[in-house]
Amino acid sequence: MNAINLTDRKNAAISRGVGMTTQIYADRAENAEIWDKAGRRYIDFAAGIAVLNTGHRHPRVIAAVKDQLDRFTHTCHQVVPYESYVHLAERLNVLVPGDFEKKTIFVTTGAEAVENAVKIARAATGRSAVIAFGGGFHGRTFMGMALTGKVVPYKVGFGAMPGDVFHVPFPIELHGVTADQSLAALKKLFAADVDPQRVAAIIIEPVQGEGGFYAAPAAFMKALRELCDQHGILLIADEVQTGFARTGRMFAMDHHEVAPDLTTMAKSLAGGFPLAAVTGRAEIMDAPGPGGLGGTYGGNPLGIAAAHAVLDVIVDEDLCNRANQLGGRLKQRLESLRETVPEIVDIRGPGFMNAVEFNDRTTGLPSAEFANRVRLTALDKGLILLTCGTHGNVIRFLAPITIQDEVLGEALDILEASMLEASAGK
């Protein structure tokens, strides 16, 4: 069965709203490599959109899930609970940033984690308003869409969004927004649009994911924490994409001197199995009454088993340090291309959460066309890349942190060749 036939079948059977970055149909995968139905090999620098920090089918993750399969696959923790759920909550309560008593709930997706964080914040504060940032991405549910700071493609055609959600610019100096300007926009919002005493929470990605891999400055995060404390507002860190060693620390907020009140996580938590969580201050997490939180599949035993293995692998294979080493190697190669690829305007990102941004060499404007040309050229050579950013002009790099050195070297050679070809107009 070739890819053309599969694409025809997909078009006939699946809603067009489910977009596809490639026409590769996976047959098998191992660590940082995927083989399609025709047997062609690809190096995976997407990792299921930051889901596979420990790689495809890490042996310890697979072994843990197989063991759980032989025991039970589902009881619904709210009906018949199990110890592994409790133990994983205990582990996250220790690992998640914040020197205070914490509690955790498990759900299934990142969007669901965000939804529940907002519910918890509203229950704890008795307030309803939530503030998010331009360029942020928080999911495709209605509250997730409302919080997301990008219209196309996430909000188009879906009507009115939930109310009491406000946006301010994210501090990106490359695009003319300083940390002081972002803070000033928040204060202007308080003066013109919403009483801070009505704001339940401010939600922020410590490093924007879909928005372009822009990291929040340390001074800004500290000032944001102080502003929240001043007005009794809860700070939610959306660590869905940044968590679990990707930034060179277990969580991106570990890079900051301040801690959030609530942390959402998903993606790499369970190494490819659906699992998400909210962890936060114990008294805040206890604000909703019994039955107010949960979900039939929340904390599925297979995902829980996988997550325990993922946390063990991160420690035992020293993946935080590995992320810093890999990111340094990637950024060094990209820096070496600045003179020969004049479209490069920025190279950035902590740990192995890296990105390169492109502008048109003639106009100086963001060039989604160039970023996509690099992506497609690389794909033709066997390297899977993802673009992102509000202008679509950023390539983000999300290879498994477990990628072998020789496979990384091969990928960097393909990336360099693809960027040079795209810049030369080939």
Residue pairs with C-beta under 8 A, 6 or more apart in sequence:
1 37
2 37
2 38
3 23
3 24
3 25
3 36
3 37
3 38
6 23
6 25
6 37
7 23
10 20
19 153
21 46
21 386
22 379
22 384
24 34
24 36
24 42
24 384
25 36
25 37
26 34
26 35
26 36
26 37
27 35
27 36
27 37
27 39
28 34
28 35
29 35
29 44
29 56
29 57
30 55
30 56
30 57
31 55
31 56
31 57
31 58
31 400
31 402
31 403
31 404
31 407
32 43
32 44
32 45
32 47
32 55
32 56
32 399
32 400
32 402
32 403
32 404
32 407
32 408
32 411
33 41
33 42
33 43
33 44
33 56
33 407
34 41
34 42
34 44
34 56
34 384
35 41
35 42
36 42
40 382
41 382
42 379
42 382
42 383
42 384
43 382
43 383
43 384
43 399
43 407
43 410
43 411
43 414
44 52
44 56
44 384
44 399
44 400
45 383
45 384
45 385
45 386
45 397
45 398
45 399
45 411
46 384
46 385
46 386
46 398
47 53
47 55
47 398
47 399
47 400
48 267
48 272
49 241
49 267
49 386
49 398
50 209
50 241
50 246
50 267
50 268
50 353
50 398
51 267
51 268
51 271
51 272
52 268
52 271
52 272
52 400
53 244
53 245
53 246
53 268
53 271
53 310
53 314
53 319
53 400
53 401
53 402
54 61
54 268
54 271
54 310
54 313
54 314
54 319
54 400
54 401
54 402
55 400
55 401
55 402
55 403
56 272
56 400
57 272
58 271
58 309
58 310
58 313
58 402
60 309
60 312
60 313
61 271
61 272
61 273
61 306
61 309
61 310
61 313
63 309
64 305
64 306
64 308
64 309
65 273
65 302
65 305
65 306
65 309
67 305
68 84
68 301
68 302
68 304
68 305
69 302
71 301
72 82
72 301
73 300
73 301
73 302
74 297
74 300
74 301
75 81
75 82
75 301
76 296
76 297
77 85
77 106
77 294
77 298
77 299
78 294
78 298
82 301
82 304
84 301
84 304
84 305
84 308
85 106
85 299
85 301
85 304
87 308
88 104
88 106
88 299
88 304
88 307
88 308
89 103
89 104
89 105
89 106
89 279
91 308
91 311
92 102
92 104
92 265
92 277
92 279
93 101
93 102
93 103
93 104
93 279
95 250
95 251
95 311
96 102
96 104
96 251
96 263
96 265
96 279
96 280
97 237
97 251
97 253
97 254
97 256
97 259
97 260
97 263
98 259
98 260
98 261
98 263
98 280
98 281
99 259
100 259
100 281
100 282
101 281
101 282
101 283
102 279
102 280
102 281
102 282
102 285
103 279
103 280
103 282
103 285
103 286
104 277
104 278
104 279
104 285
105 116
105 277
105 278
105 285
105 293
105 294
105 298
105 299
106 275
106 276
106 277
106 298
106 299
106 303
106 304
107 113
107 116
107 276
107 277
107 278
107 295
107 298
107 299
108 274
108 275
108 276
108 295
108 297
108 298
108 300
108 303
109 139
109 266
109 274
109 276
110 138
110 139
110 238
110 240
110 241
110 264
110 265
110 266
110 267
110 276
111 138
111 139
111 140
111 141
111 144
112 139
112 141
112 276
112 295
112 298
113 240
113 264
113 265
113 266
113 276
113 277
113 278
114 138
114 139
114 141
114 143
114 144
114 147
114 203
114 236
114 238
114 240
114 264
115 139
115 141
115 143
115 144
116 278
116 293
117 201
117 203
117 236
117 262
117 264
117 278
117 280
118 130
118 143
118 147
118 200
118 201
118 203
118 236
119 288
119 292
119 293
120 262
120 278
120 280
120 284
120 285
120 287
120 288
120 293
121 127
121 130
121 200
121 201
121 234
121 236
121 261
121 262
121 284
122 128
122 200
122 201
123 287
123 288
123 292
124 200
124 234
124 283
124 284
124 287
125 200
125 201
125 232
125 233
125 234
127 197
127 198
127 199
127 200
128 164
128 198
128 200
129 164
129 165
129 166
129 194
129 198
129 199
129 200
130 147
130 164
130 165
130 166
130 199
130 200
130 201
130 202
130 203
131 165
131 166
131 167
131 168
131 186
131 189
131 194
131 199
131 201
131 202
131 203
132 138
132 147
132 148
132 149
132 165
132 166
132 167
132 202
132 203
132 204
133 149
133 167
133 168
133 169
133 170
133 182
133 203
133 204
133 205
133 208
134 149
134 150
134 167
134 168
134 169
134 170
134 211
134 390
135 149
135 150
135 170
135 172
135 208
135 210
135 211
135 212
135 214
135 389
135 390
136 147
136 148
136 149
136 150
136 170
136 203
136 204
136 205
136 208
136 211
136 238
137 148
137 149
137 150
137 154
137 205
137 208
137 209
137 210
137 211
138 144
138 147
138 148
138 203
138 238
139 145
139 147
139 148
140 154
142 158
142 161
142 162
143 162
143 165
145 154
145 155
145 158
145 161
146 161
146 162
146 165
147 165
147 203
148 154
148 155
148 210
149 167
149 170
149 211
149 390
150 210
150 211
150 390
155 161
164 194
164 198
166 189
166 193
166 194
168 182
168 185
168 186
168 189
169 177
169 181
169 182
169 185
170 177
170 182
170 204
170 208
170 211
170 214
170 216
171 177
171 178
171 179
171 181
171 182
171 216
171 217
171 220
172 212
172 214
174 214
174 345
174 346
174 357
179 217
179 219
179 220
179 223
182 220
183 220
183 223
183 224
183 227
186 202
186 224
186 227
190 196
190 231
196 231
196 233
197 231
197 232
199 231
199 233
200 233
200 234
201 233
201 234
201 235
201 236
201 261
201 262
202 224
202 227
202 228
202 233
202 234
202 235
202 236
203 236
203 237
203 238
204 216
204 221
204 224
204 235
204 236
204 237
204 238
205 211
205 216
205 237
205 238
205 239
205 240
205 241
205 242
206 215
206 216
206 221
206 237
206 239
206 242
206 247
206 251
206 252
206 253
206 255
206 256
207 213
207 214
207 215
207 216
207 241
207 242
207 247
207 252
207 349
207 350
207 353
208 214
208 215
209 240
209 241
209 242
209 388
209 396
210 388
211 388
211 389
211 390
212 355
212 357
212 388
212 389
212 390
212 394
212 396
213 348
213 349
213 353
213 354
213 355
213 388
213 394
213 396
214 348
215 252
215 348
215 349
215 350
216 224
218 255
218 256
218 257
221 253
221 256
221 258
222 256
222 257
222 258
224 235
225 235
225 258
225 259
227 233
228 234
228 235
228 261
234 261
234 262
234 284
235 260
235 261
235 262
236 260
236 261
236 262
236 263
236 264
237 251
237 252
237 253
237 260
237 262
237 263
237 264
238 264
239 251
239 252
239 253
239 263
239 264
239 265
240 264
240 265
240 266
240 267
240 276
241 267
241 353
242 251
242 252
242 353
243 250
243 251
243 252
243 265
243 267
243 268
243 269
244 250
244 251
244 265
244 267
244 268
244 269
244 310
244 311
244 314
245 268
245 314
245 319
245 320
245 322
245 323
245 351
245 401
246 252
246 268
246 323
246 351
246 352
246 353
246 398
246 401
247 255
247 323
247 349
247 350
247 351
247 352
247 353
248 255
248 320
248 321
248 323
248 324
248 327
248 350
248 351
248 352
249 255
249 320
249 350
249 351
250 314
250 320
251 263
251 265
252 350
252 353
253 259
253 260
253 263
255 350
260 280
261 280
261 281
261 284
262 278
262 279
262 280
262 281
262 284
262 285
263 278
263 279
263 280
264 276
264 277
264 278
265 276
265 277
265 278
265 279
266 275
266 276
266 277
268 310
269 275
269 276
269 277
269 303
269 307
269 310
270 303
270 304
270 306
270 307
270 310
271 306
271 307
271 309
271 310
271 313
272 306
273 300
273 302
273 303
273 306
273 307
274 297
274 300
274 303
275 299
275 300
275 303
275 304
275 306
275 307
278 285
279 285
313 319
313 402
314 320
317 402
319 401
319 402
320 351
322 352
322 401
322 402
323 351
323 352
323 353
323 401
324 351
324 352
326 352
326 399
326 401
326 403
326 408
327 349
327 350
327 351
327 352
327 353
327 354
329 408
329 412
330 352
330 354
330 397
330 408
330 412
331 347
331 349
331 354
333 412
333 415
333 416
334 344
334 347
334 354
334 356
335 347
337 344
337 416
337 419
337 420
338 344
338 347
340 420
340 423
341 419
341 420
341 422
341 423
342 361
342 423
343 358
343 359
343 360
343 361
343 367
343 370
343 422
343 423
344 356
344 357
344 358
345 357
345 358
345 359
346 355
346 356
346 357
347 354
347 355
347 356
347 357
348 354
348 355
348 357
349 355
349 397
352 397
352 399
352 401
353 396
353 397
353 398
354 396
354 397
355 388
355 394
355 395
355 396
355 397
356 394
356 395
356 397
357 366
357 389
357 393
357 394
358 366
358 367
358 370
358 371
358 374
358 393
358 394
358 395
359 365
359 366
359 367
359 393
360 366
360 367
360 369
360 370
366 389
366 391
366 392
366 393
367 393
368 387
368 391
368 392
368 393
370 393
370 422
370 423
371 387
371 389
371 392
371 393
371 394
371 395
372 387
372 392
373 422
374 385
374 395
374 418
374 419
374 422
375 385
375 386
375 387
375 395
377 417
377 418
377 421
377 422
378 384
378 385
378 414
378 415
378 418
379 385
381 414
381 417
381 418
382 414
383 411
383 414
383 415
383 418
385 395
385 397
385 415
386 395
386 396
386 398
387 393
387 394
387 395
387 396
388 394
388 395
388 396
399 408
399 411
403 411
